[in-house]
Amino acid sequence: KREALQERMELQLREDTSTGKQAIARLEVADKEAAEAQQALEAASRAREALESELKMEVHRKKAAEDKATELTDRVFELSRQILQLQVSNSRDAAASLVPPVLVVPASNNEADAEDAQSVLAAEAEARRLRLQVEALTKQKNNLEREASRLRNRVDQLQAAAPARPGQTAAPAVSAAATAAAAAAAA
């Protein structure tokens, strides 16, 4: 009986040892899987942080581009207004210049006649200066319109490339306002 009892105890001990070894092996596998999962979680967290940082930079660049487009659109609008004013002024000057100048030979050489002649020459010089200024402003307006168009295209590209976030509309009002202002300026 004693031998049978000892044999059962040895058998039980072997089974317990085997079960313990299997449990230890399963525990090592679980520890290894947990470590791998932790590494994957940390890598995913780093990737998320990098993407969030990149998104913040892209949002900042987009806002800067929108601000620049708005600024340029406002500038184009202001220059268009100035050009229109100059064109109106020039058209008045041009209408006045259509009347052929009458050369009057003064009967007397007094100061008033000399001042009148100088004012005519000054008016002609001012008209030439204004024409040159209108041409320069027109070129500047065209350049600004091209730049505003390029920036609107860039903003649209950035909007298309940026993933939409909850609570964010796909087309900001600034871009629509810039387009409307540019269309008004072109008209």
matplotlib code that plots the C-alpha trace (Angstrom):
import matplotlib.pyplot as plt

x = [0.0, 2.8, 4.3, 1.0, 0.5, 4.1, 3.5, 0.3, 2.1, 4.9, 2.3, 0.5, 3.7, 4.6, 1.2, 1.5, 5.0, 3.8, 0.8, 3.0, 5.4, 2.5, 1.2, 4.6, 4.9, 1.5, 2.4, 5.6, 3.7, 1.1, 3.8, 5.5, 2.2, 1.4, 4.9, 4.3, 0.8, 2.4, 5.0, 2.3, 0.2, 3.2, 4.0, 0.4, 0.4, 3.6, 2.1, -1.1, 0.8, 2.9, -0.2, -1.9, 1.1, 1.2, -2.5, -2.0, 0.7, -1.4, -4.4, -2.0, -0.7, -4.2, -5.4, -2.3, -3.1, -6.7, -5.7, -3.3, -6.0, -8.4, -5.7, -4.9, -8.6, -9.1, -6.1, -7.3, -10.7, -9.1, -6.9, -9.8, -11.7, -8.7, -8.3, -12.0, -11.6, -8.5, -10.3, -13.2, -10.8, -8.9, -12.1, -12.9, -9.4, -9.6, -12.9, -11.4, -8.4, -10.7, -11.4, -8.6, -6.4, -6.7, -3.4, -3.9, -1.2, -1.5, -1.8, 0.1, 2.8, 1.4, 1.9, -1.7, -1.2, 2.1, 0.5, -2.3, 0.2, 2.1, -1.1, -2.0, 1.5, 1.1, -2.3, -0.9, 2.0, -0.4, -2.6, 0.5, 1.5, -2.0, -2.0, 1.3, 0.0, -3.2, -1.1, 1.1, -2.0, -3.6, -0.5, -0.4, -4.1, -3.6, -0.6, -2.6, -5.5, -3.2, -1.7, -5.1, -6.2, -3.1, -3.7, -7.4, -6.3, -3.7, -6.3, -8.8, -6.0, -5.3, -9.0, -9.3, -6.2, -7.2, -9.5, -12.8, -13.2, -16.5, -17.9, -15.8, -17.3, -15.6, -15.5, -14.9, -16.7, -13.5, -12.8, -16.3, -15.9, -12.6, -14.0, -17.0, -14.7, -12.3, -15.3, -16.6, -13.1, -12.8, -16.2]
y = [0.0, 2.3, 1.8, 2.4, 5.5, 6.6, 5.8, 7.9, 10.8, 10.6, 10.4, 13.4, 15.3, 14.6, 15.8, 18.8, 19.5, 19.1, 21.3, 23.9, 23.8, 24.2, 27.1, 28.7, 28.3, 29.8, 32.6, 33.3, 33.3, 35.7, 37.9, 38.0, 38.8, 41.5, 43.1, 43.0, 44.5, 47.2, 48.0, 48.1, 50.4, 52.7, 52.7, 53.5, 56.3, 57.8, 57.6, 59.2, 62.1, 62.6, 62.7, 65.1, 67.3, 67.2, 68.0, 71.0, 72.3, 71.7, 73.5, 76.4, 76.5, 76.3, 79.2, 81.2, 80.6, 81.5, 84.7, 85.5, 84.9, 87.1, 89.8, 89.6, 89.6, 92.7, 94.3, 93.4, 94.9, 98.1, 98.3, 97.7, 100.5, 102.8, 101.9, 102.6, 106.0, 106.8, 105.6, 107.9, 110.7, 109.9, 109.7, 113.2, 114.3, 112.6, 114.2, 117.6, 116.7, 115.9, 119.6, 120.9, 123.3, 126.8, 128.6, 132.2, 134.6, 136.9, 140.5, 141.4, 139.5, 139.7, 137.3, 135.9, 134.6, 133.0, 131.3, 130.0, 128.5, 126.9, 125.4, 123.9, 122.3, 121.1, 119.6, 117.7, 116.4, 115.3, 113.5, 111.7, 110.8, 109.5, 107.4, 105.8, 105.2, 103.6, 101.3, 100.3, 99.8, 97.7, 95.5, 95.2, 94.3, 91.6, 90.2, 90.2, 88.5, 85.8, 85.4, 85.3, 82.6, 80.6, 80.8, 79.9, 76.8, 75.9, 76.3, 74.2, 71.5, 71.6, 71.4, 68.4, 66.7, 67.4, 64.8, 66.3, 66.3, 66.2, 69.7, 71.1, 72.0, 71.1, 74.6, 77.5, 80.8, 82.6, 80.8, 81.5, 85.2, 85.3, 83.8, 86.3, 89.3, 88.2, 87.8, 91.2, 92.7, 91.1, 92.5]
z = [0.0, 0.8, -2.6, -4.3, -2.3, -3.1, -6.7, -6.8, -5.1, -7.6, -10.5, -8.9, -8.5, -12.2, -13.3, -11.1, -12.4, -16.0, -15.4, -13.7, -16.7, -19.1, -17.0, -16.9, -20.7, -21.3, -18.9, -20.8, -24.1, -22.6, -21.2, -24.7, -26.4, -23.8, -24.4, -28.2, -27.7, -25.5, -28.2, -30.9, -28.7, -28.1, -31.8, -32.7, -30.1, -31.6, -35.1, -33.9, -32.2, -35.4, -37.5, -35.1, -35.2, -39.0, -39.1, -36.8, -39.1, -42.2, -40.6, -39.7, -43.2, -44.6, -42.4, -43.4, -47.1, -46.5, -44.7, -47.5, -50.1, -48.2, -47.9, -51.6, -52.5, -50.4, -52.0, -55.5, -54.6, -53.3, -56.4, -58.7, -56.9, -57.3, -61.0, -61.6, -59.9, -62.0, -65.2, -64.4, -63.7, -67.0, -69.0, -67.8, -68.7, -72.0, -72.8, -72.0, -74.2, -77.2, -77.4, -79.6, -77.7, -78.8, -79.0, -78.0, -78.6, -75.7, -76.7, -73.6, -71.8, -68.4, -65.5, -65.7, -69.2, -68.2, -65.2, -67.5, -69.9, -67.0, -65.6, -69.0, -69.1, -65.6, -66.3, -69.3, -67.2, -64.5, -67.1, -68.4, -64.9, -64.1, -67.3, -66.3, -62.8, -64.2, -66.4, -63.4, -61.2, -63.9, -64.1, -60.3, -60.3, -62.9, -60.9, -57.7, -59.4, -60.7, -57.2, -55.6, -58.1, -57.4, -53.7, -54.0, -56.0, -53.3, -50.6, -52.6, -53.0, -49.2, -48.4, -50.7, -49.2, -45.6, -44.1, -42.9, -39.2, -37.3, -37.0, -39.8, -43.1, -46.3, -47.9, -45.5, -46.0, -46.5, -49.8, -51.0, -50.0, -51.8, -55.0, -54.9, -54.3, -57.1, -59.5, -58.5, -59.0, -62.4, -63.5]

ax = plt.figure().add_subplot(projection="3d")
ax.plot(x, y, z, "-o")
ax.set_aspect("equal")
plt.show()
